[in-house]
């Protein structure tokens, strides 16, 4: 794995920093595709398994307690595809 270097790490971070990897988004698929390409370049066999998942990434929410409303900040929880090496 000599190819795994600081430059490779920085390149990956650069690519990922420009993506919003929210579950099911185009950017999530781009990120997965990037990783698959890299694994294949390194000769590491892999597969992508996708499943139907009902994951919510709410943009806005609130809680009402006895007439009191308090806004909540979004807390994104990414749900990336499962990538397994063989």
C-alpha positions in Angstrom: 0.0 0.0 0.0 2.8 2.4 -0.8 0.3 4.4 -2.8 -1.5 5.4 0.4 0.3 8.6 1.2 -0.2 12.0 2.7 -1.0 13.4 -0.8 -3.7 10.8 -1.3 -5.2 11.6 2.1 -5.1 15.3 1.3 -6.7 14.7 -2.2 -9.5 12.7 -0.6 -10.1 15.4 2.1 -10.2 18.0 -0.7 -12.7 16.0 -2.7 -14.9 15.3 0.4 -14.8 18.8 1.7 -16.7 20.0 -1.4 -19.5 17.4 -1.0 -22.6 17.4 1.2 -22.9 13.7 1.8 -26.5 13.6 2.9 -28.0 10.1 2.6 -29.3 9.4 -0.9 -27.9 12.6 -2.4 -25.9 13.0 -5.6 -22.9 14.0 -3.5 -23.2 10.9 -1.4 -23.0 8.8 -4.6 -20.1 10.9 -5.9 -18.2 10.3 -2.7 -18.9 6.5 -2.9 -17.8 6.5 -6.6 -14.6 8.3 -5.7 -13.7 5.7 -3.0 -14.6 2.8 -5.3 -12.3 4.3 -8.0 -9.4 4.7 -5.5 -9.9 1.1 -4.2 -9.8 -0.2 -7.8 -6.7 1.8 -8.6 -5.0 0.2 -5.6 -6.1 -3.3 -6.8 -8.5 -3.8 -3.9 -11.6 -5.6 -5.0 -14.8 -4.1 -3.6 -18.6 -4.0 -4.0 -21.2 -1.4 -3.2 -24.3 -2.7 -1.5 -27.3 -0.4 -1.5 -30.5 -0.8 0.5 -33.7 1.1 0.9 -33.4 3.0 4.1 -35.8 5.5 5.5 -33.4 8.0 6.9 -34.5 11.5 7.7 -32.3 14.6 7.6 -34.6 17.2 8.9 -33.9 20.8 8.0 -36.1 22.3 10.7 -37.9 20.9 13.8 -39.5 22.1 17.0 -40.7 20.7 20.3 -43.8 21.9 22.1 -43.9 21.4 25.9 -47.0 22.7 27.6 -47.4 25.5 25.1 -43.7 26.4 25.0 -42.0 26.1 21.5 -38.3 25.8 21.2 -36.6 25.5 17.8 -34.1 22.7 17.4 -30.9 22.9 15.3 -30.5 20.3 12.6 -28.2 17.4 13.4 -27.3 15.7 10.1 -26.6 12.0 10.3 -25.2 10.7 7.0 -26.0 7.2 5.9 -23.4 6.2 3.4 -23.6 3.1 1.3 -21.9 0.0 2.7 -18.6 -0.7 0.9 -17.0 -4.0 1.6 -13.7 -5.2 0.4 -13.4 -8.8 -0.8 
